[in-house]
Amino acid sequence: MRRRLPLLLPILILVVGGLGMRGLRGLRAEPDRQPRPRVVPSVEVQTVRLAAHRLVVRTQGTVSPRTSSRLVAEVGGRVVRVSDHFRPGSFFEEGDTLLVLDDRDLRVTLAQAQEALVAAQLRLALEDQERSVAAQEWESFEGGPPSDLVLRRPQLASARAAVASAQTLVDKARRDLDRSRLVAPYDGRIRSKNVDLGDVLAPGTVAATVYAVDYAEIRLPIPDSDLAYLDLPLGFRAQPRDHGPRVVLRCNFAQREGQWEGFIERSEAEIDSRTRMVHLVARVADPYGRNTGTTTPLAVGMFVQAEILGREVEGIRIPTAALRPDSTVLVVDAQDRIDIREVEVLQRGRRDTILAGGLEDGERICLSPLSAVVEAMRVQPVGESER
């Protein structure tokens, strides 16, 4: 018995403990059971309206000049004078003289050409006189019809050709003399210059690079599907009296918000093989405000955000946040119950989306995010607004 007591003692303790726990559980009072309250989520709703909306295509691009040129010296010579406008960044007007070359050798060439012209004219006059004398002498002999050599017709034709050739050389010498002055081809701005006072230029030397400032161009890439919002065919080109869709450009430059307006002038009629984008070209007149006094210039190289105003449509505008990933919207009916409605999306934007169908004028939609939604679920509308 003494040997079995150490083995039975743990079992005895467990049995006594279990009986004690059962007795204590019987003494515990039952808790009062109350029905769980039903929670109705509060949601923000918005009343939608059917109205006319302007479709907008948003994109971005970089400003470039409509024309960029290299001013090339057509004759050689030493630079003897440069204009105050012949500096990078300076503006100039059409017809301004930007650069003057030493023209003394060109004047000598012109004088020599003029001398040769006078000599050729004198020879022509002498040949014409000799032809008249030869014709009179032949008539006095009464020897039959004279030959061309007798009447000096080949000599007269040669003299006339010599006059024409001499006149051509004079015209060329005058053009070369005019080319000793580098003249601005249009209203523009100096992008870079390669020569300065005292430099000797050879024909064909690039003296400067310039670009026009009468208007600027912005190349805007858009998906081909967005062309439908603008009603633009591939290969569009605006007519002079009928501008294309209006474009609003914005840029934050020098801590100032700049805004400019232009229009779509043309499309490039070509789809980029890498990005599958169509490029439209916007045109903005007087980008530097030289005539309008605009304080913020639309400078070449500036990166701008663009809004292209498309066609006007009838539809319902809702916040994009209210549109679910499966193209459904939570509609709150008159009994404050949820109706999961499938809608037809016309244009989806970052903040707003325009619907072509699925909602009726005056209906309410849910703006609040709900983690679990079931059909006919009751909600409590708060913060109702109208759009």
TIGUNU-273029 format. One record per residue (C-alpha): x, y, z; residue in one letter. Coordinates in steps of 0.5 Angstrom, whole numbers, m for minus. Each point is the difference from the previous one (the first is absolute). Last residue first. Layout:
% residues N
R:xx:yy:zz:res
R:X:Y:Z:A
...
This chain:
% residues 387
R:xx:yy:zz:res
R:m48:137:m117:R
R:m4:m1:6:E
R:2:m1:7:S
R:m2:m4:6:E
R:4:0:6:G
R:m3:m6:3:V
R:m4:m6:m2:P
R:m1:m6:4:Q
R:1:m7:m3:V
R:m5:m6:m1:R
R:3:m5:m4:M
R:m5:m2:m6:A
R:6:m4:m4:E
R:6:m1:4:V
R:6:4:2:V
R:6:m2:4:A
R:6:5:1:S
R:m4:7:m2:L
R:3:6:m2:P
R:m4:6:0:S
R:m2:3:m6:L
R:m7:m3:m1:C
R:m4:2:m6:I
R:m7:4:0:R
R:m5:0:m6:E
R:m2:7:m2:G
R:1:m2:m8:D
R:1:m7:m1:E
R:6:m4:0:L
R:2:m6:m4:G
R:2:4:m6:G
R:5:4:m4:A
R:4:1:7:L
R:6:6:0:I
R:5:m1:6:T
R:3:5:4:D
R:7:0:4:R
R:5:m4:m4:R
R:m4:0:m6:G
R:m5:m6:m3:R
R:m4:2:m6:Q
R:m6:m3:m3:L
R:m1:m6:5:V
R:m7:m4:0:E
R:m2:m1:7:V
R:m2:m7:4:E
R:m4:2:6:R
R:1:m3:7:I
R:m7:2:3:D
R:1:2:8:I
R:m5:2:4:R
R:m2:7:3:D
R:m8:m2:m2:Q
R:0:5:m5:A
R:6:m3:m4:D
R:8:1:2:V
R:4:m2:m7:V
R:6:m4:1:L
R:4:1:m7:V
R:2:m6:m4:T
R:6:0:m5:S
R:3:m6:3:D
R:6:4:3:P
R:m5:4:4:R
R:m2:7:m2:L
R:m1:5:6:A
R:7:2:0:A
R:0:2:m7:T
R:m5:6:2:P
R:m6:0:m4:I
R:m2:4:m6:R
R:m7:m2:m4:I
R:m1:0:m7:G
R:m1:4:m6:E
R:6:2:m5:V
R:4:6:m2:E
R:6:m2:m4:R
R:7:1:2:G
R:4:5:4:L
R:8:m2:0:I
R:3:1:7:E
R:7:1:0:A
R:6:m1:5:Q
R:6:4:m2:V
R:8:m2:0:F
R:3:6:m3:M
R:6:m1:m5:G
R:m2:7:m4:V
R:m3:5:5:A
R:m7:1:1:L
R:1:7:3:P
R:m3:2:7:T
R:m1:8:0:T
R:m5:0:m6:T
R:1:7:m3:G
R:m5:m2:m6:T
R:5:2:m6:N
R:7:m3:2:R
R:m4:m5:5:G
R:5:m5:m1:Y
R:m4:m6:m3:P
R:m3:5:m5:D
R:m5:m5:m3:A
R:m1:m7:3:V
R:0:m6:m5:R
R:m2:m7:3:A
R:3:m6:m4:V
R:m4:m7:1:L
R:4:m6:1:H
R:m3:m7:m1:V
R:3:m5:5:M
R:1:m7:m1:R
R:6:1:5:T
R:5:m4:m4:R
R:m2:0:m7:S
R:m3:8:1:D
R:m6:0:m4:I
R:1:5:m6:E
R:m5:5:m3:A
R:4:6:3:E
R:m6:3:2:S
R:m1:8:m1:R
R:m2:7:3:E
R:m3:m2:6:I
R:m1:7:4:F
R:3:4:4:G
R:m1:3:7:E
R:5:2:6:W
R:1:m1:7:Q
R:6:2:5:G
R:0:m2:7:E
R:6:4:3:R
R:5:m4:4:Q
R:5:2:m5:A
R:m4:m4:m5:F
R:m6:m5:2:N
R:m3:m2:m6:C
R:m7:0:m4:R
R:m2:0:m7:L
R:m8:0:m2:V
R:m1:m2:m7:V
R:m6:1:m4:R
R:m2:m5:m6:P
R:2:2:m7:G
R:0:7:m3:H
R:m5:1:m6:D
R:2:6:m4:R
R:7:m2:m1:P
R:m2:m7:m1:Q
R:2:m5:5:A
R:4:m7:m2:R
R:m3:m7:2:F
R:4:m6:m2:G
R:m3:m5:4:L
R:m7:3:1:P
R:m2:5:6:L
R:m7:0:3:D
R:4:2:7:L
R:m3:m6:4:Y
R:1:m5:m5:A
R:7:2:m1:L
R:1:m3:7:D
R:0:m7:m2:S
R:6:1:m4:D
R:4:2:7:P
R:3:7:0:I
R:7:3:m1:P
R:0:8:0:L
R:5:3:m4:R
R:0:7:2:I
R:2:6:m5:E
R:1:7:1:A
R:m2:6:m4:Y
R:3:7:m3:D
R:7:m2:4:V
R:4:m3:m6:A
R:6:m4:2:Y
R:8:2:m1:V
R:6:m4:m1:T
R:7:4:m1:A
R:6:1:m5:A
R:0:m6:m3:V
R:5:0:m5:T
R:m2:m2:m7:G
R:5:5:m4:P
R:6:2:5:A
R:0:4:5:L
R:5:4:4:V
R:m1:2:7:D
R:1:7:2:G
R:m6:1:3:L
R:m4:m6:2:D
R:m1:m7:m2:V
R:m4:m6:2:N
R:m7:3:3:K
R:m5:m4:4:S
R:m8:0:0:R
R:m1:7:m2:I
R:m7:2:0:R
R:m5:2:m6:G
R:m4:4:m4:D
R:2:m2:m7:Y
R:6:m1:m5:P
R:5:4:4:A
R:5:3:m5:V
R:7:m2:0:L
R:4:5:m4:R
R:5:m2:m5:S
R:m6:m3:m4:R
R:m2:7:m3:D
R:7:0:m3:L
R:0:m7:m2:D
R:m7:2:m3:R
R:3:6:m4:R
R:6:m5:m3:A
R:m5:m5:m2:K
R:m4:6:m4:D
R:6:2:m3:V
R:2:m7:m2:L
R:m7:m1:m3:T
R:1:7:m4:Q
R:7:m2:m3:A
R:m3:m7:m2:S
R:m6:4:m4:A
R:4:5:m3:V
R:5:m6:m2:A
R:m6:m4:m3:A
R:m2:7:m4:R
R:7:0:m3:A
R:0:m7:m2:S
R:m7:1:m4:A
R:3:6:m3:L
R:6:m4:m3:Q
R:m4:m6:m2:P
R:m5:6:m4:R
R:6:3:m3:R
R:m4:2:m6:L
R:5:m3:m5:V
R:1:m6:5:L
R:m8:m1:m1:D
R:1:m1:m7:S
R:m3:6:m5:P
R:m6:m1:m5:P
R:2:2:m7:G
R:6:4:m3:G
R:m3:7:0:E
R:7:3:1:F
R:m3:6:4:S
R:m5:m5:4:E
R:6:m3:3:W
R:3:6:2:E
R:m6:2:4:Q
R:0:m6:4:A
R:7:0:2:A
R:m1:7:2:V
R:m6:m2:5:S
R:4:m6:2:R
R:6:4:2:E
R:m5:4:4:Q
R:m3:m6:4:D
R:7:m2:1:E
R:2:6:3:L
R:m6:1:5:A
R:2:m7:2:L
R:7:1:1:R
R:m2:6:4:L
R:m5:m4:5:Q
R:6:m5:1:A
R:4:5:2:A
R:m5:3:5:V
R:m1:m6:3:L
R:7:m2:1:A
R:1:7:4:E
R:m6:m2:4:Q
R:3:m7:2:A
R:6:4:2:Q
R:m3:5:4:A
R:m4:m6:3:L
R:6:m4:2:T
R:3:6:3:V
R:m6:1:4:R
R:1:m7:2:L
R:7:1:2:D
R:m2:6:5:R
R:m6:m4:3:D
R:3:m1:7:D
R:m6:m4:3:L
R:m6:3:4:V
R:m4:m4:5:L
R:m7:0:3:L
R:m4:5:m5:T
R:m7:0:2:D
R:m5:m1:m6:G
R:m5:m4:5:E
R:1:2:7:E
R:5:m2:5:F
R:0:m3:7:F
R:6:m2:4:S
R:0:m6:4:G
R:7:m2:m3:P
R:4:7:m2:R
R:m1:3:m7:F
R:m5:5:2:H
R:5:5:1:D
R:2:m1:m7:S
R:7:m2:m2:V
R:5:4:m5:R
R:6:m2:m3:V
R:0:m7:m1:V
R:5:m2:m5:R
R:m2:m3:m7:G
R:m3:m6:m3:G
R:m6:0:m4:V
R:m7:m4:1:E
R:1:0:8:A
R:m5:m5:3:V
R:m5:2:5:L
R:m3:m6:3:R
R:m8:0:0:S
R:m5:m3:5:S
R:m7:1:m2:T
R:m7:m1:4:R
R:4:0:7:P
R:0:m5:5:S
R:m4:m1:6:V
R:0:m7:4:T
R:m6:m4:1:G
R:m6:m2:5:Q
R:m7:m4:m1:T
R:m7:1:3:R
R:m6:m1:m5:V
R:m6:4:2:V
R:m7:m2:m2:L
R:m5:6:1:R
R:m6:m2:4:H
R:m7:2:m1:A
R:m5:m2:6:A
R:m3:m6:3:L
R:0:1:8:R
R:3:m4:5:V
R:m2:0:8:T
R:6:m1:4:Q
R:0:m5:6:V
R:5:0:6:E
R:m1:m7:4:V
R:m2:m2:7:S
R:0:m7:2:P
R:m7:m3:3:V
R:3:m5:6:V
R:m6:m5:2:R
R:1:0:8:P
R:1:m7:3:R
R:m6:m3:4:P
R:2:m1:7:Q
R:1:m6:4:R
R:1:1:8:D
R:6:m4:3:P
R:m2:m7:3:E
R:3:0:8:A
R:6:m4:2:R
R:m1:m5:6:L
R:m1:m6:m5:G
R:7:2:m3:R
R:3:0:7:L
R:m2:m7:1:G
R:2:m3:m6:R
R:7:4:1:M
R:0:m4:7:G
R:m1:m7:m3:L
R:5:1:m5:G
R:5:2:5:G
R:m1:m6:5:V
R:1:m5:m6:V
R:6:4:m2:L
R:3:m1:7:I
R:m2:m7:0:L
R:4:m2:m6:I
R:6:4:2:P
R:0:m5:7:L
R:m2:m6:m3:L
R:8:m1:m2:L
R:3:2:6:P
R:m5:m4:4:L
R:1:m7:m4:R
R:7:m2:4:R
R:m3:2:7:R
R:m6:m5:m2:M
